[in-house]
Amino acid sequence: MQGGKGWSIDDIGWDRFDPGLVDSDLLQVIKAAAMVERNAADYTLYLARVFRDDPAFVAALEQWRADETRHGDCLGRYAQLADPDFDFAARFKRFTDGYRIPVHAEASVRGSTTGELLARCIVETGTSSFYSAIRDRSREPVLRDLCHRIAGDEFRHYKLFYGAMRDAQARDRLPLWRRALVAVGRIRESDDDELAYAWHAANDPDGLAYDRERCNAAYATRAYGVYGQVHAERAAGMVVKAVGLDPQGWLGRRARDFAWVKMRQRAKAPPPL
């Protein structure tokens, strides 16, 4: 396996795919993830407006956009390989017809550039740990390789946004309590419509109406179920660091304990009807 930047869809050894090792629950999660990754590229339009006075950072965002697009396309191709009846293009259109990222704001919806970048750190923390967890759970070699590469990209993205956040914080001087509120708020947004609707668009049969509670539960029980304790604790440590606390300190340890308990709770949510 290889990680890091500079890879393309053609670098994946698609011919190594083993259909006998496909996990049906993981495949459903991958289908939903393909929707979100491919759509995340549109977020660059919003960030380019927020950071329009920093052309160097806006230029760096173009690589981030390219990475997200590639992630979505690769996951979509994998899903079609594992399920020949899955039409990625049609399902993605279904997703974007029903869910749109708000990209037209001229200023950060987080109230400051530090808050905006912190929110991005939280997202990249989640995706890096998520794909690492899938890699470690799956036995199918192509999916393991693909998720290893994506996890590496997402960690690089975390470092990009973390570095920019530290520069912004030197200007904004956002107090710790406000940074903590941004982090908690962004984590809670994982229960919003994006992931639930991605599940609906990717997995529900045509004609079945979208039900946020049902789709959220269907996604959560499968997605959070792939996490091991090491993935949950590593993610919590990255969040604590982004907020500005010591991951090895008392609060850091409590955050890691809480993250693991929370993951277990979400994974054991009541199954959808």
BANUKE-44417 format. One record per residue (C-alpha): residue number from 1; residue in one letter; x, y, z. Coordinates in pm, 1 decimal, decimal comma. Example, Ala and Ser with C-alpha at 12.3 -4.5 7.8 and 13.67 -1.06 7.14 Angstrom:
+-----+------+----------+----------+----------+
|  nr | rest |       c1 |       c2 |       c3 |
+-----+------+----------+----------+----------+
|   1 |    A |   1230,0 |   -450,0 |    780,0 |
|   2 |    S |   1367,0 |   -106,0 |    714,0 |
+-----+------+----------+----------+----------+
This chain:
+-----+------+----------+----------+----------+
|  nr | rest |       c1 |       c2 |       c3 |
+-----+------+----------+----------+----------+
|   1 |    M |      0,0 |      0,0 |      0,0 |
|   2 |    Q |    107,7 |    355,0 |    -64,2 |
|   3 |    G |    -24,1 |    684,0 |     66,4 |
|   4 |    G |     53,0 |   1047,4 |      9,4 |
|   5 |    K |     -3,2 |   1289,8 |   -271,9 |
|   6 |    G |     51,1 |   1244,1 |   -640,9 |
|   7 |    W |   -160,8 |    935,7 |   -702,7 |
|   8 |    S |   -437,8 |    896,9 |   -955,6 |
|   9 |    I |   -727,5 |    664,5 |  -1024,3 |
|  10 |    D |   -502,0 |    469,3 |  -1260,1 |
|  11 |    D |   -259,2 |    389,8 |   -977,1 |
|  12 |    I |   -517,4 |    167,9 |   -808,8 |
|  13 |    G |   -470,9 |   -201,5 |   -886,2 |
|  14 |    W |   -830,8 |   -254,2 |   -986,9 |
|  15 |    D |   -747,1 |   -597,5 |  -1127,8 |
|  16 |    R |   -675,9 |   -718,5 |   -772,9 |
|  17 |    F |  -1041,7 |   -677,8 |   -676,0 |
|  18 |    D |  -1177,9 |   -985,9 |   -498,2 |
|  19 |    P |  -1559,8 |   -996,4 |   -501,9 |
|  20 |    G |  -1559,4 |  -1275,5 |   -244,8 |
|  21 |    L |  -1416,7 |  -1036,7 |     16,7 |
|  22 |    V |  -1672,0 |   -756,6 |    -24,8 |
|  23 |    D |  -1855,6 |   -667,4 |    295,5 |
|  24 |    S |  -2210,9 |   -558,3 |    209,2 |
|  25 |    D |  -2236,9 |   -313,1 |    500,2 |
|  26 |    L |  -1902,8 |   -153,4 |    415,2 |
|  27 |    L |  -2007,1 |   -127,8 |     52,1 |
|  28 |    Q |  -2318,5 |     67,5 |    148,5 |
|  29 |    V |  -2103,3 |    306,2 |    351,3 |
|  30 |    I |  -1862,1 |    346,3 |     58,9 |
|  31 |    K |  -2149,7 |    430,3 |   -175,2 |
|  32 |    A |  -2262,3 |    709,1 |     58,1 |
|  33 |    A |  -1904,8 |    830,5 |    109,2 |
|  34 |    A |  -1859,3 |    859,2 |   -267,0 |
|  35 |    M |  -2149,3 |   1106,7 |   -275,8 |
|  36 |    V |  -2006,7 |   1326,1 |     -0,4 |
|  37 |    E |  -1646,9 |   1321,4 |   -124,8 |
|  38 |    R |  -1739,6 |   1408,5 |   -482,2 |
|  39 |    N |  -1971,4 |   1686,9 |   -368,6 |
|  40 |    A |  -1720,8 |   1832,9 |   -119,8 |
|  41 |    A |  -1522,8 |   1981,4 |   -405,6 |
|  42 |    D |  -1792,4 |   2249,1 |   -439,6 |
|  43 |    Y |  -1698,2 |   2371,9 |    -92,1 |
|  44 |    T |  -1387,4 |   2525,2 |   -250,1 |
|  45 |    L |  -1609,7 |   2792,3 |   -404,0 |
|  46 |    Y |  -1720,8 |   2901,0 |    -58,5 |
|  47 |    L |  -1370,9 |   2889,5 |     89,7 |
|  48 |    A |  -1231,1 |   3089,2 |   -202,7 |
|  49 |    R |  -1474,1 |   3368,3 |   -115,9 |
|  50 |    V |  -1397,0 |   3357,9 |    254,4 |
|  51 |    F |  -1020,3 |   3366,4 |    192,1 |
|  52 |    R |  -1020,5 |   3585,4 |   -117,8 |
|  53 |    D |   -756,8 |   3813,0 |     41,8 |
|  54 |    D |   -511,2 |   3520,8 |     70,7 |
|  55 |    P |   -432,2 |   3413,3 |   -288,0 |
|  56 |    A |   -164,5 |   3164,8 |   -177,9 |
|  57 |    F |   -411,9 |   2977,6 |     39,9 |
|  58 |    V |   -678,9 |   2987,8 |   -230,2 |
|  59 |    A |   -425,8 |   2832,9 |   -468,8 |
|  60 |    A |   -354,9 |   2556,4 |   -216,3 |
|  61 |    L |   -728,5 |   2488,2 |   -198,5 |
|  62 |    E |   -724,0 |   2384,9 |   -563,6 |
|  63 |    Q |   -514,3 |   2078,8 |   -475,0 |
|  64 |    W |   -760,8 |   2002,6 |   -196,8 |
|  65 |    R |  -1043,7 |   2029,2 |   -448,9 |
|  66 |    A |   -864,4 |   1794,8 |   -688,9 |
|  67 |    D |   -809,4 |   1543,1 |   -409,3 |
|  68 |    E |  -1174,7 |   1545,0 |   -305,6 |
|  69 |    T |  -1289,8 |   1500,2 |   -663,9 |
|  70 |    R |  -1051,7 |   1207,5 |   -711,1 |
|  71 |    H |  -1167,2 |   1047,7 |   -385,9 |
|  72 |    G |  -1528,9 |   1059,6 |   -493,1 |
|  73 |    D |  -1457,5 |    926,9 |   -840,9 |
|  74 |    C |  -1243,9 |    640,2 |   -706,4 |
|  75 |    L |  -1498,8 |    540,9 |   -443,7 |
|  76 |    G |  -1772,0 |    556,9 |   -703,7 |
|  77 |    R |  -1573,7 |    335,2 |   -937,6 |
|  78 |    Y |  -1510,5 |     87,5 |   -657,4 |
|  79 |    A |  -1880,9 |     77,5 |   -573,4 |
|  80 |    Q |  -1965,1 |      3,3 |   -935,8 |
|  81 |    L |  -1701,8 |   -269,7 |   -943,5 |
|  82 |    A |  -1843,4 |   -430,8 |   -629,2 |
|  83 |    D |  -2204,4 |   -380,1 |   -739,5 |
|  84 |    P |  -2249,4 |   -370,3 |  -1118,9 |
|  85 |    D |  -2606,8 |   -247,2 |  -1072,0 |
|  86 |    F |  -2483,2 |     68,1 |   -896,9 |
|  87 |    D |  -2486,9 |    370,2 |  -1131,6 |
|  88 |    F |  -2258,6 |    624,5 |   -966,5 |
|  89 |    A |  -2340,5 |    910,0 |  -1204,4 |
|  90 |    A |  -2716,0 |    863,6 |  -1164,9 |
|  91 |    R |  -2694,4 |    825,5 |   -788,0 |
|  92 |    F |  -2471,0 |   1130,2 |   -755,9 |
|  93 |    K |  -2717,9 |   1336,9 |   -955,5 |
|  94 |    R |  -2989,9 |   1216,3 |   -720,8 |
|  95 |    F |  -2777,8 |   1339,0 |   -430,4 |
|  96 |    T |  -2700,1 |   1683,8 |   -573,2 |
|  97 |    D |  -3061,4 |   1730,9 |   -682,1 |
|  98 |    G |  -3166,2 |   1694,6 |   -318,6 |
|  99 |    Y |  -2871,3 |   1835,0 |   -123,6 |
| 100 |    R |  -2658,4 |   2139,5 |   -194,4 |
| 101 |    I |  -2361,0 |   2279,7 |     -7,1 |
| 102 |    P |  -2418,1 |   2652,9 |     64,8 |
| 103 |    V |  -2136,2 |   2807,7 |   -138,9 |
| 104 |    H |  -2246,9 |   3167,6 |   -186,3 |
| 105 |    A |  -2164,2 |   3324,6 |    152,2 |
| 106 |    E |  -1910,4 |   3606,6 |    136,2 |
| 107 |    A |  -1787,3 |   3565,5 |    495,1 |
| 108 |    S |  -1732,7 |   3264,1 |    717,8 |
| 109 |    V |  -2048,1 |   3117,4 |    865,0 |
| 110 |    R |  -1830,9 |   3035,4 |   1169,7 |
| 111 |    G |  -1787,7 |   3403,8 |   1251,9 |
| 112 |    S |  -1410,8 |   3418,1 |   1193,9 |
| 113 |    T |  -1143,6 |   3272,6 |    969,9 |
| 114 |    T |   -999,3 |   3087,3 |   1268,9 |
| 115 |    G |  -1336,7 |   2927,5 |   1333,7 |
| 116 |    E |  -1374,3 |   2836,9 |    967,3 |
| 117 |    L |  -1035,9 |   2667,0 |    954,4 |
| 118 |    L |  -1096,4 |   2491,2 |   1284,4 |
| 119 |    A |  -1420,1 |   2350,1 |   1144,2 |
| 120 |    R |  -1225,4 |   2220,3 |    845,2 |
| 121 |    C |   -975,0 |   2056,3 |   1079,9 |
| 122 |    I |  -1263,6 |   1875,6 |   1249,1 |
| 123 |    V |  -1390,5 |   1747,2 |    915,0 |
| 124 |    E |  -1048,7 |   1629,6 |    800,2 |
| 125 |    T |   -996,0 |   1460,0 |   1137,1 |
| 126 |    G |  -1318,0 |   1268,8 |   1086,6 |
| 127 |    T |  -1242,8 |   1163,8 |    730,8 |
| 128 |    S |   -883,7 |   1058,9 |    801,7 |
| 129 |    S |   -992,1 |    838,4 |   1092,6 |
| 130 |    F |  -1293,9 |    709,2 |    897,5 |
| 131 |    Y |  -1093,4 |    582,9 |    600,2 |
| 132 |    S |   -822,5 |    444,7 |    828,3 |
| 133 |    A |  -1092,5 |    250,0 |   1012,1 |
| 134 |    I |  -1240,4 |    112,0 |    689,2 |
| 135 |    R |   -893,0 |     13,7 |    568,2 |
| 136 |    D |   -832,0 |   -178,7 |    888,1 |
| 137 |    R |  -1174,6 |   -342,1 |    888,5 |
| 138 |    S |  -1192,0 |   -449,5 |    525,3 |
| 139 |    R |  -1031,3 |   -765,8 |    388,3 |
| 140 |    E |  -1083,2 |   -667,9 |     23,6 |
| 141 |    P |   -740,2 |   -558,6 |   -114,0 |
| 142 |    V |   -852,1 |   -283,5 |   -352,2 |
| 143 |    L |  -1067,0 |   -113,8 |    -90,8 |
| 144 |    R |   -785,7 |   -136,5 |    164,1 |
| 145 |    D |   -540,2 |     27,0 |    -76,2 |
| 146 |    L |   -788,3 |    294,9 |   -180,4 |
| 147 |    C |   -883,6 |    387,1 |    175,9 |
| 148 |    H |   -517,2 |    393,7 |    279,9 |
| 149 |    R |   -444,7 |    646,9 |      8,2 |
| 150 |    I |   -749,5 |    858,9 |     90,1 |
| 151 |    A |   -672,2 |    856,3 |    463,4 |
| 152 |    G |   -323,4 |    985,2 |    384,3 |
| 153 |    D |   -467,3 |   1266,7 |    175,2 |
| 154 |    E |   -713,7 |   1360,6 |    447,5 |
| 155 |    F |   -435,3 |   1379,8 |    706,7 |
| 156 |    R |   -241,3 |   1612,4 |    476,1 |
| 157 |    H |   -555,5 |   1822,9 |    444,9 |
| 158 |    Y |   -577,4 |   1839,9 |    823,2 |
| 159 |    K |   -221,3 |   1970,2 |    836,4 |
| 160 |    L |   -297,7 |   2227,2 |    565,0 |
| 161 |    F |   -596,5 |   2367,5 |    752,1 |
| 162 |    Y |   -427,2 |   2338,7 |   1090,6 |
| 163 |    G |   -129,8 |   2544,7 |    974,2 |
| 164 |    A |   -356,1 |   2808,3 |    822,5 |
| 165 |    M |   -566,7 |   2812,7 |   1139,5 |
| 166 |    R |   -264,7 |   2883,3 |   1357,4 |
| 167 |    D |   -174,4 |   3179,2 |   1134,8 |
| 168 |    A |   -533,0 |   3305,8 |   1151,0 |
| 169 |    Q |   -546,0 |   3262,5 |   1527,3 |
| 170 |    A |   -242,5 |   3488,6 |   1563,9 |
| 171 |    R |   -461,5 |   3761,3 |   1411,6 |
| 172 |    D |   -808,3 |   3672,0 |   1545,6 |
| 173 |    R |   -709,7 |   3579,9 |   1902,5 |
| 174 |    L |  -1020,9 |   3365,1 |   1929,9 |
| 175 |    P |  -1059,3 |   3262,5 |   2296,3 |
| 176 |    L |  -1045,5 |   2896,5 |   2387,0 |
| 177 |    W |  -1412,3 |   2874,2 |   2481,0 |
| 178 |    R |  -1516,8 |   3000,6 |   2139,0 |
| 179 |    R |  -1285,8 |   2756,9 |   1963,6 |
| 180 |    A |  -1436,3 |   2477,5 |   2171,3 |
| 181 |    L |  -1787,9 |   2584,7 |   2072,5 |
| 182 |    V |  -1694,0 |   2579,9 |   1704,0 |
| 183 |    A |  -1553,2 |   2229,5 |   1740,9 |
| 184 |    V |  -1857,5 |   2097,5 |   1926,1 |
| 185 |    G |  -2090,0 |   2263,6 |   1677,5 |
| 186 |    R |  -1912,6 |   2110,6 |   1377,9 |
| 187 |    I |  -1910,8 |   1765,2 |   1534,6 |
| 188 |    R |  -2284,7 |   1791,1 |   1594,4 |
| 189 |    E |  -2333,8 |   1875,0 |   1227,9 |
| 190 |    S |  -2243,1 |   1515,1 |   1146,7 |
| 191 |    D |  -2608,4 |   1448,1 |   1224,8 |
| 192 |    D |  -2732,1 |   1697,4 |    966,8 |
| 193 |    D |  -2883,5 |   1612,9 |    629,4 |
| 194 |    E |  -2561,3 |   1566,9 |    431,4 |
| 195 |    L |  -2466,0 |   1217,5 |    545,4 |
| 196 |    A |  -2824,6 |   1102,5 |    587,0 |
| 197 |    Y |  -2919,6 |   1223,1 |    239,4 |
| 198 |    A |  -2603,5 |   1070,5 |     94,3 |
| 199 |    W |  -2715,4 |    737,5 |    237,8 |
| 200 |    H |  -3060,0 |    783,6 |     84,9 |
| 201 |    A |  -2927,9 |    883,2 |   -256,7 |
| 202 |    A |  -2670,6 |    604,6 |   -267,0 |
| 203 |    N |  -2861,9 |    313,0 |   -117,4 |
| 204 |    D |  -3238,0 |    360,9 |   -108,9 |
| 205 |    P |  -3438,9 |    218,4 |   -398,7 |
| 206 |    D |  -3612,4 |    458,5 |   -634,6 |
| 207 |    G |  -3949,7 |    563,5 |   -501,5 |
| 208 |    L |  -3861,0 |    532,1 |   -132,9 |
| 209 |    A |  -3907,6 |    870,9 |     31,3 |
| 210 |    Y |  -3622,8 |   1031,3 |    222,0 |
| 211 |    D |  -3655,7 |    995,1 |    596,8 |
| 212 |    R |  -3376,1 |   1171,1 |    781,8 |
| 213 |    E |  -3406,6 |    970,9 |   1104,3 |
| 214 |    R |  -3415,0 |    637,1 |    924,5 |
| 215 |    C |  -3124,4 |    721,8 |    694,1 |
| 216 |    N |  -2916,6 |    872,1 |    973,7 |
| 217 |    A |  -2958,1 |    555,6 |   1180,7 |
| 218 |    A |  -2880,7 |    332,2 |    882,8 |
| 219 |    Y |  -2560,2 |    522,6 |    813,8 |
| 220 |    A |  -2450,8 |    556,3 |   1177,3 |
| 221 |    T |  -2482,5 |    190,8 |   1272,8 |
| 222 |    R |  -2261,6 |     88,0 |    981,6 |
| 223 |    A |  -2016,4 |    378,2 |    959,1 |
| 224 |    Y |  -1942,8 |    415,0 |   1329,1 |
| 225 |    G |  -1931,6 |     40,4 |   1364,7 |
| 226 |    V |  -1607,6 |     22,6 |   1163,9 |
| 227 |    Y |  -1415,3 |    226,3 |   1422,3 |
| 228 |    G |  -1177,3 |     59,7 |   1658,8 |
| 229 |    Q |  -1070,8 |    223,0 |   1981,9 |
| 230 |    V |   -741,6 |    338,1 |   1831,4 |
| 231 |    H |   -921,1 |    524,5 |   1551,4 |
| 232 |    A |  -1163,2 |    698,2 |   1787,5 |
| 233 |    E |   -888,9 |    801,8 |   2028,6 |
| 234 |    R |   -660,3 |    925,4 |   1752,4 |
| 235 |    A |   -941,2 |   1138,0 |   1609,4 |
| 236 |    A |  -1018,8 |   1282,7 |   1952,0 |
| 237 |    G |   -653,5 |   1373,3 |   1999,9 |
| 238 |    M |   -646,1 |   1558,2 |   1668,0 |
| 239 |    V |   -961,3 |   1751,3 |   1760,1 |
| 240 |    V |   -820,8 |   1848,1 |   2100,0 |
| 241 |    K |   -498,3 |   1965,6 |   1936,4 |
| 242 |    A |   -691,1 |   2174,2 |   1683,1 |
| 243 |    V |   -887,9 |   2343,0 |   1961,5 |
| 244 |    G |   -560,4 |   2436,2 |   2127,8 |
| 245 |    L |   -536,7 |   2192,5 |   2417,9 |
| 246 |    D |   -276,3 |   1931,1 |   2501,7 |
| 247 |    P |   -391,1 |   1592,4 |   2365,4 |
| 248 |    Q |   -187,7 |   1422,9 |   2640,1 |
| 249 |    G |   -333,1 |   1635,1 |   2919,6 |
| 250 |    W |   -627,8 |   1560,0 |   3145,0 |
| 251 |    L |   -886,0 |   1704,2 |   2903,9 |
| 252 |    G |   -723,9 |   1523,3 |   2617,0 |
| 253 |    R |   -751,0 |   1189,9 |   2794,4 |
| 254 |    R |  -1113,4 |   1256,8 |   2885,6 |
| 255 |    A |  -1187,7 |   1350,1 |   2523,7 |
| 256 |    R |  -1038,1 |   1023,8 |   2398,4 |
| 257 |    D |  -1243,0 |    822,1 |   2648,4 |
| 258 |    F |  -1559,4 |   1010,4 |   2554,9 |
| 259 |    A |  -1498,3 |    965,5 |   2180,9 |
| 260 |    W |  -1472,9 |    588,7 |   2212,9 |
| 261 |    V |  -1788,1 |    565,1 |   2425,4 |
| 262 |    K |  -1974,1 |    787,2 |   2179,5 |
| 263 |    M |  -1863,0 |    577,9 |   1882,1 |
| 264 |    R |  -1992,5 |    264,0 |   2051,6 |
| 265 |    Q |  -2323,8 |    431,7 |   2124,8 |
| 266 |    R |  -2368,3 |    546,9 |   1766,7 |
| 267 |    A |  -2276,0 |    205,7 |   1630,7 |
| 268 |    K |  -2541,4 |     47,4 |   1850,9 |
| 269 |    A |  -2819,0 |    287,7 |   1759,2 |
| 270 |    P |  -3156,1 |    119,3 |   1702,1 |
| 271 |    P |  -3164,9 |    -31,6 |   1350,9 |
| 272 |    P |  -3386,4 |    143,4 |   1095,7 |
| 273 |    L |  -3736,0 |      8,5 |   1046,5 |
+-----+------+----------+----------+----------+
